[in-house]
Amino acid sequence: MATSLSEVYTDTHLDTKHIIPLDFGSTRDVPESHQWTRPEDSSSDDHESLPIIDLEAPYVVEHVRNACQKWGMFHVTNHRVPPTLVDDVEAHARRLFALPVDQKLKALRSPSGGATGYGMARMSPFFSKLMWHEGFTIMGSAVDHAKLLWPHQYQHFCDAMENYQKEMKSLAYKILLIIIKALGVDEEDQERIYSSFHNQSDAALQLNSYPSCPNPSRAIGLAPHTDSLLLTILHQNYTNGLQNFQENTGWIPIPPVKGALVINIGDLMHIYSNARFPTVYHRVIPNETDHRFSVAYFYAPPADSIVEPLSELSLRRFRPVTVREYLGLKSKHLQKALSLLRI
């Protein structure tokens, strides 16, 4: 029987201090446990903006290729995801994170390898300070945790999350096809990837909350990191905070674009592309006055499938690895995981 993405995370056990978020509603200052220094904050005001790509444009493959090579991230418009559904999912996220702390803790992610539910970012143990963030992870159905939060009113939440995941899966597949074409691999390799992902894929949906922060210069919403899987599709509300790191420039703000979604290249796509498309560091900075919400969809091959550079892409830089093995490496080594696969 195939291993699911959620089963992969049962191998990772966390202390509750790295699962239970701060009670942000009762906090009037940034506690010592959440105080960061950010000496790398300096960046030029004179920088380009993240590309905005129309998925219906005639030269979309070329535009995506250029964005993947230079940025590892881009906005997409004309993605055909109903805006009413996006708004509905964001409204449900707001409702969830507005619950009293003791209510949210009923759906706390299990310390013994739990992959889903309420809690901190999974990478928290790698940092000496904690993040100004709370999240809720869904893999497949949200019903078990939703029942704990709203025993008699959980169905609307579950329906919205299920419908959103269906739309995201369809969009992720469409973007994957464009990216594979952008890599310039031959038709046989294209067909092999198309058919494998058309039949099987896995994913996680992450609802994120970054409450307003009394001293944002001393806090981090989400620490610098790369995403582990193939690609990420991100909706962000009107509140700024997302930043992309570019060599020789520094941290570049990625402000929300109305109606657009952010696409982010992940580690596994970096391997598929033989390092041609970078997996980029990004982070989130909290806001002093506004509450930031985002919804991230992480798209992946099945956990037991093998990821390796596509055959036409020159001398291979990475050894083959299963998704499960790579996530195990990432859970132990975080950003050093990719280097352990280099040939």
Secondary structure, DSSP 8 states (H G I E B T S, - for coil): ----HHHHGGG----GGGTS---GGG-SS--GGG----GGG---SS-----EEETTSTTHHHHHHHHHHHTSEEEEE-----HHHHHHHHHHHHHHHTS-HHHHGGGB--TTT--SEEES-TTGGGSSS--S-EEEEESS--HHHHHHH-TTS-HHHHHHHHHHHHHHHHHHHHHHHHHHHHTT--HHHHHHHHHHHHH--EEEEEEEEE---S-GGG--SEEEE--SSSEEEEEE-S---EEEEETTTEEEE----TT-EEEEE-HHHHHHTTTSS----EEE---SS--EEEEEEEEE--TTSEE---TTSSS--B--EEHHHHHHHHHHHGGGTGGGGB-
